[in-house]
Amino acid sequence: MQKITFTLLLNLFFVINPVRAQVATDLWLVDISGKGGKLKIMPYTAKPLTNRPEYDNQPCFINDSELLFSSADDEGNHDIILYSFRTNRFTNLTKTPDRSEYSPSLTECGSYFSAIVVEPDGTQRLWLYPLTGEAPELLYEDIFPVGYYDWFEGKAAFFLLGDPNSLIYVRGKGKVDTLDTDIGRTVRRRPSTAEISYLNRKITMENQEEKAFEMASVELKSGEKKSYGMALPASQDFIWIDKNHLLMAKGNEVFLKHIRDSDWQSIGKIESSSHQGISRMAYSPEVDKLVLVMNRK
């Protein structure tokens, strides 16, 4: 396999590890109503799921009742935590004092969760953790440093740090395709398609001194690139709630857009005296909840 390495590790820490930049974040829950273009949040239901001065971030639903996220202890080490909506309990899935785990996700086969691991020597690679509790295994030994990613047909598409940052897809042993360059940190598969979506930082629009980037995708089988308009200004995290609708946030407000529309529509705002600035989100239509990452004031 082609060896892909870069020397800008310090920069990547600020990309995938906000706690090193002294940012304390919590997870909040808010109930939702409606589906697709009629989705709304119910701000009066918003409440913190975590509430402590450390880093709780990068939420990901793995089924209709369980959520994974990355959480820092009081010594700054990061582990993967499972939260159950059935029991309202938190469980450590990793507890590794010599390394930190970020960006958890369920693999397509459903037998593993994956995570970006900062290894003892500082190398950042993708690891697989069997849900049965067996020892984890390293995936793609020669691809590092990696940040965010998503899955398609059992293979990973990565945000890879470089100059500029790039989007790559591992098609097989020894075959790594560079799909685009100068991308934002979010890498998301568009549901029910072979598309990987991301922010294209080469195409921008400025409004009142705020910059917005193009929402782009690449079809992994054909290589076709598409544009889905512009992201929210000054925002870099997005999720899909279905094949045609996207969510982003700005400040404490959540916005929705259909891929054919140019404008983002507000679907609700969270009022809080203790937290501000929504970044990442996780959506579950089964539990009718949206998980928000919010900065502590």
Backbone hydrogen bonds, N-H to C=O, Kabsch-Sander energy under -0.5 kcal/mol:
donor,donor_aa,acceptor,acceptor_aa,energy
4,I,2,Q,-0.5
4,I,142,D,-2.5
5,T,3,K,-0.6
9,L,7,T,-0.8
12,L,8,L,-1.4
13,F,9,L,-1.8
14,F,10,L,-1.1
15,V,11,N,-0.8
15,V,12,L,-0.6
16,I,12,L,-2.9
17,N,13,F,-1.8
20,R,17,N,-1.6
21,A,18,P,-1.6
22,Q,19,V,-1.9
23,V,18,P,-1.3
24,A,22,Q,-0.6
25,T,23,V,-0.5
25,T,54,E,-0.5
26,D,294,M,-2.5
28,W,292,L,-2.9
29,L,47,K,-3.2
30,V,290,L,-1.7
32,I,288,D,-2.0
33,S,40,K,-2.5
38,K,35,K,-2.4
39,L,36,G,-1.7
40,K,33,S,-2.5
41,I,267,I,-2.3
42,M,31,D,-2.6
45,T,42,M,-2.5
46,A,43,P,-1.7
47,K,29,L,-2.1
49,L,27,L,-3.4
50,T,27,L,-1.8
56,D,25,T,-1.5
56,D,54,E,-0.6
57,N,70,S,-2.5
60,C,68,L,-2.3
62,I,66,E,-2.2
63,N,66,E,-1.1
67,L,83,Y,-2.5
68,L,60,C,-3.0
69,F,81,I,-1.7
70,S,57,N,-2.5
71,S,79,D,-2.8
72,A,55,Y,-2.4
73,D,77,N,-2.6
76,G,73,D,-1.8
79,D,71,S,-2.7
81,I,69,F,-2.9
81,I,79,D,-0.5
82,L,91,T,-3.0
83,Y,67,L,-3.1
84,S,89,R,-2.2
85,F,65,S,-3.2
85,F,83,Y,-0.5
86,R,65,S,-0.6
88,N,84,S,-1.9
89,R,84,S,-0.6
91,T,82,L,-2.6
93,L,80,I,-2.8
94,T,80,I,-1.3
99,R,96,T,-1.4
100,S,118,V,-1.6
101,E,78,H,-1.9
102,Y,116,I,-2.7
105,S,114,S,-1.6
107,T,112,Y,-2.2
110,G,107,T,-1.2
113,F,129,Y,-2.2
114,S,105,S,-3.3
115,A,127,W,-1.9
116,I,102,Y,-2.3
117,V,115,A,-0.6
117,V,125,R,-3.0
118,V,100,S,-2.9
119,E,117,V,-0.9
119,E,123,T,-3.1
122,G,119,E,-2.8
125,R,117,V,-1.7
125,R,123,T,-0.6
126,L,139,L,-0.6
127,W,115,A,-2.6
128,L,137,E,-3.0
129,Y,113,F,-2.8
131,L,111,S,-2.4
133,G,130,P,-1.9
137,E,128,L,-2.4
139,L,126,L,-2.6
143,I,140,Y,-1.6
144,F,4,I,-2.1
144,F,142,D,-0.7
146,V,124,Q,-1.7
147,G,159,F,-2.4
150,D,157,A,-1.7
152,F,155,K,-2.5
155,K,152,F,-1.6
157,A,150,D,-2.8
158,F,168,I,-2.5
159,F,148,Y,-3.1
160,L,158,F,-0.7
160,L,166,S,-2.9
161,L,145,P,-1.6
163,D,164,P,-0.6
166,S,160,L,-2.6
167,L,180,D,-2.8
168,I,158,F,-2.0
168,I,166,S,-0.5
169,Y,177,D,-2.3
170,V,156,A,-2.0
171,R,169,Y,-0.9
171,R,175,K,-1.7
172,G,175,K,-1.3
175,K,172,G,-2.5
176,V,174,G,-0.5
177,D,169,Y,-2.6
179,L,167,L,-2.9
179,L,177,D,-0.7
180,D,167,L,-1.2
182,D,165,N,-3.1
184,G,199,L,-2.2
186,T,236,Q,-0.5
188,R,197,S,-2.3
190,R,195,E,-2.1
193,T,190,R,-1.4
196,I,218,V,-2.2
197,S,188,R,-3.9
197,S,195,E,-0.5
198,Y,216,A,-2.5
200,N,198,Y,-0.6
200,N,214,E,-2.7
201,R,182,D,-1.9
201,R,199,L,-0.9
203,I,200,N,-1.1
204,T,202,K,-0.6
205,M,212,A,-2.1
207,N,210,E,-2.8
210,E,207,N,-1.4
212,A,205,M,-2.8
214,E,200,N,-1.4
214,E,203,I,-1.8
215,M,229,G,-3.2
216,A,198,Y,-2.7
216,A,214,E,-0.8
217,S,226,K,-1.9
218,V,196,I,-1.9
219,E,224,E,-3.3
220,L,194,A,-2.8
220,L,218,V,-0.6
223,G,219,E,-2.8
226,K,217,S,-2.4
228,Y,215,M,-3.5
231,A,213,F,-3.3
234,A,211,K,-2.7
235,S,232,L,-1.6
239,I,247,L,-1.9
241,I,245,H,-2.2
242,D,245,H,-1.0
246,L,257,K,-2.6
247,L,239,I,-2.7
248,M,255,F,-2.0
249,A,237,D,-0.5
250,K,253,E,-2.4
253,E,250,K,-2.0
254,V,268,G,-2.7
255,F,248,M,-3.3
256,L,265,Q,-2.6
257,K,246,L,-1.9
259,I,244,N,-2.1
261,D,258,H,-1.7
265,Q,256,L,-3.1
267,I,254,V,-2.9
268,G,254,V,-0.6
270,I,252,N,-3.0
272,S,270,I,-0.5
276,Q,295,N,-2.5
278,I,251,G,-3.6
279,S,293,V,-2.2
282,A,291,V,-2.0
284,S,289,K,-1.9
288,D,284,S,-0.8
289,K,284,S,-1.5
290,L,30,V,-2.6
291,V,282,A,-3.2
292,L,28,W,-2.7
292,L,290,L,-0.5
293,V,280,R,-2.3
294,M,26,D,-2.6
294,M,292,L,-0.6
295,N,276,Q,-1.1
295,N,277,G,-1.1
296,R,24,A,-2.7
297,K,274,S,-2.8
